[in-house]
Amino acid sequence: MIKLALVCLAAYLAGSINFAIVFFKIAGKADPRLSFSGNAGTTNVYRQAGLPWAVLVFALDIGRALAVAAAALHFINGEWLIWAGFFLILGNAFPCFHGFRGGKGVANYLGFTLLVAPWAAMMSCLIWVSIYWIKKTPFIASLFMAATLSIGHGASFRWAWPTAAGAVTALALILFNHRKNISQYRRADDAPEPEA
């Protein structure tokens, strides 16, 4: 359990380094949390700085998640692996180095799963593309992606209780991180149709 606690702490600290915030600061750009969704994630970086910056931040998030997953695979029993992923997402969403305001954790969850359950990561990407093609709303596609990743973790370890609990908790955290998007989407959906 000591190894598990140390890996989870390291995962949280790794997740707390928000590449969008760091690189915007280096480039002399405004904090990405000050515009659009107020989120320091890939989609908001794309809106503010364009595709190259978004790709860079996404690639760094994936790379960091792969490193955390590799460490977790080395030090932790398989059924508990998902908890390192959860703390990575937690660090990304509530980074101790950036005032506890960060991203939403989806790219980190994808990168972590890529090493632990690659089939689920690939399936989640196909689902993201399909849902985005239908709905044209990135956060809805991301929620479907996160759900697929959680199912993939659970299935990979035969729904052992530590994995199932971690997968549900990780998905719940990502849903919580998207609460503002969900609320705005519901309000827009409930708005009355304009009169003809």
C-alpha positions as CSV (number, residue, x, y, z in Angstrom):
1,M,0.0,0.0,0.0
2,I,3.0,2.3,0.6
3,K,4.0,1.9,-3.1
4,L,0.4,2.6,-4.2
5,A,0.3,5.8,-2.1
6,L,3.6,7.0,-3.4
7,V,2.8,6.3,-7.0
8,C,-0.6,8.1,-6.6
9,L,1.1,11.1,-5.0
10,A,3.6,11.2,-7.8
11,A,0.8,10.9,-10.4
12,Y,-1.1,13.8,-8.7
13,L,2.1,16.0,-8.7
14,A,2.8,15.1,-12.4
15,G,-0.8,16.0,-13.3
16,S,-0.4,19.3,-11.5
17,I,2.1,20.6,-14.1
18,N,-0.3,22.1,-16.6
19,F,1.4,22.4,-19.9
20,A,-1.1,24.9,-21.3
21,I,-0.5,27.3,-18.5
22,V,3.2,26.9,-18.5
23,F,3.7,27.3,-22.2
24,F,1.3,30.2,-22.5
25,K,3.3,32.0,-19.8
26,I,6.6,31.2,-21.6
27,A,5.1,32.6,-24.9
28,G,3.9,35.7,-23.2
29,K,0.3,34.8,-23.8
30,A,-2.6,35.4,-21.3
31,D,-3.5,32.6,-18.9
32,P,-5.7,30.2,-21.0
33,R,-8.1,30.1,-18.0
34,L,-9.1,33.7,-18.6
35,S,-11.0,33.1,-21.9
36,F,-13.7,31.0,-23.4
37,S,-14.5,28.0,-21.2
38,G,-12.0,29.1,-18.5
39,N,-10.4,25.7,-18.9
40,A,-6.6,25.0,-19.4
41,G,-7.2,22.0,-21.7
42,T,-6.6,21.2,-25.3
43,T,-9.9,22.5,-26.7
44,N,-9.5,25.9,-25.0
45,V,-5.9,26.1,-26.1
46,Y,-7.1,25.4,-29.7
47,R,-9.6,28.3,-29.4
48,Q,-7.1,30.7,-28.1
49,A,-3.8,29.8,-29.8
50,G,-4.6,27.6,-32.8
51,L,-3.9,24.0,-33.8
52,P,-0.1,23.8,-33.3
53,W,-0.3,24.9,-29.6
54,A,-3.3,22.5,-29.1
55,V,-1.4,19.6,-30.6
56,L,1.7,20.4,-28.5
57,V,-0.3,20.5,-25.2
58,F,-2.2,17.4,-26.2
59,A,1.0,15.5,-27.0
60,L,2.6,16.5,-23.7
61,D,-0.4,15.5,-21.8
62,I,-0.4,12.1,-23.5
63,G,3.4,11.7,-23.0
64,R,3.1,12.5,-19.3
65,A,0.2,10.1,-18.9
66,L,2.2,7.3,-20.6
67,A,5.1,7.9,-18.2
68,V,2.8,7.8,-15.2
69,A,1.2,4.6,-16.5
70,A,4.6,3.0,-17.1
71,A,5.6,3.8,-13.4
72,A,2.2,2.4,-12.2
73,L,2.6,-0.8,-14.2
74,H,6.1,-1.2,-12.6
75,F,5.2,-0.6,-9.0
76,I,1.5,-1.4,-8.6
77,N,-0.6,-4.6,-8.7
78,G,-2.8,-4.5,-11.8
79,E,-6.2,-4.2,-10.0
80,W,-5.1,-1.0,-8.4
81,L,-3.6,0.6,-11.5
82,I,-6.6,2.8,-12.3
83,W,-6.0,4.8,-9.0
84,A,-2.8,6.2,-10.4
85,G,-4.9,7.3,-13.4
86,F,-7.4,8.9,-11.1
87,F,-4.8,10.9,-9.2
88,L,-3.3,12.0,-12.5
89,I,-6.7,13.3,-13.6
90,L,-7.2,14.9,-10.2
91,G,-3.8,16.7,-10.5
92,N,-4.7,17.9,-14.0
93,A,-8.1,19.2,-12.8
94,F,-7.0,20.7,-9.5
95,P,-3.2,21.4,-9.9
96,C,-1.4,22.4,-6.7
97,F,1.1,24.4,-8.8
98,H,-1.6,26.5,-10.5
99,G,-4.1,27.5,-7.8
100,F,-6.1,24.3,-8.1
101,R,-7.7,25.4,-11.4
102,G,-6.6,23.3,-14.4
103,G,-8.0,21.1,-17.2
104,K,-10.6,18.4,-17.3
105,G,-8.3,15.3,-17.4
106,V,-9.6,13.6,-20.6
107,A,-6.3,13.7,-22.5
108,N,-4.5,12.4,-19.4
109,Y,-7.0,9.6,-19.0
110,L,-6.6,8.6,-22.6
111,G,-2.8,8.6,-22.4
112,F,-2.9,6.5,-19.2
113,T,-5.3,4.0,-20.7
114,L,-3.2,3.8,-23.9
115,L,-0.6,1.8,-22.0
116,V,-2.9,-0.1,-19.6
117,A,-5.7,-1.0,-21.9
118,P,-4.7,0.0,-25.5
119,W,-7.8,-1.5,-27.1
120,A,-10.0,0.7,-24.9
121,A,-8.0,3.8,-25.8
122,M,-8.3,3.0,-29.5
123,M,-12.1,2.3,-29.2
124,S,-12.6,5.6,-27.2
125,C,-10.9,7.6,-30.0
126,L,-13.3,6.1,-32.6
127,I,-16.2,6.8,-30.3
128,W,-15.0,10.4,-29.8
129,V,-14.9,11.0,-33.6
130,S,-18.3,9.4,-34.1
131,I,-20.0,11.4,-31.4
132,Y,-18.3,14.6,-32.5
133,W,-19.4,14.0,-36.0
134,I,-23.0,13.6,-34.9
135,K,-23.2,16.3,-32.1
136,K,-20.5,18.7,-33.1
137,T,-19.9,19.4,-29.4
138,P,-16.4,18.4,-28.1
139,F,-17.3,18.0,-24.4
140,I,-20.1,15.5,-25.2
141,A,-17.7,13.4,-27.3
142,S,-15.2,13.7,-24.4
143,L,-17.7,12.3,-22.0
144,F,-18.4,9.3,-24.2
145,M,-14.6,8.9,-24.5
146,A,-14.2,8.9,-20.7
147,A,-17.0,6.4,-20.3
148,T,-15.4,4.1,-22.8
149,L,-12.0,4.4,-21.0
150,S,-13.6,3.5,-17.7
151,I,-15.4,0.5,-19.1
152,G,-12.1,-0.6,-20.7
153,H,-10.2,-0.5,-17.4
154,G,-13.0,-2.4,-15.7
155,A,-13.2,-5.1,-18.4
156,S,-9.4,-5.5,-18.5
157,F,-9.3,-6.5,-14.9
158,R,-12.6,-8.5,-14.8
159,W,-14.3,-5.8,-12.8
160,A,-12.2,-6.6,-9.7
161,W,-13.5,-4.2,-7.0
162,P,-10.5,-1.9,-6.8
163,T,-10.5,-1.4,-10.6
164,A,-14.3,-1.0,-10.8
165,A,-14.3,1.6,-7.9
166,G,-11.4,3.5,-9.5
167,A,-13.0,3.5,-13.0
168,V,-16.3,4.8,-11.6
169,T,-14.5,7.4,-9.5
170,A,-12.4,8.6,-12.5
171,L,-15.5,8.9,-14.7
172,A,-17.4,10.7,-11.9
173,L,-14.4,13.2,-11.6
174,I,-14.4,13.9,-15.3
175,L,-18.2,14.4,-15.2
176,F,-17.7,16.8,-12.3
177,N,-15.0,18.6,-14.2
178,H,-17.5,19.1,-17.1
179,R,-20.3,20.4,-14.8
180,K,-20.2,23.9,-16.3
181,N,-20.4,22.5,-19.9
182,I,-23.3,20.2,-18.9
183,S,-25.2,23.0,-17.2
184,Q,-24.8,25.4,-20.1
185,Y,-25.8,22.7,-22.6
186,R,-28.9,21.9,-20.6
187,R,-29.9,25.6,-20.4
188,A,-29.4,26.0,-24.1
189,D,-31.5,22.9,-24.8
190,D,-34.3,24.1,-22.5
191,A,-34.4,27.5,-24.1
192,P,-37.7,28.2,-25.9
193,E,-37.7,28.1,-29.7
194,P,-37.9,31.6,-31.2
195,E,-41.3,32.4,-32.6
196,A,-41.8,32.4,-36.3
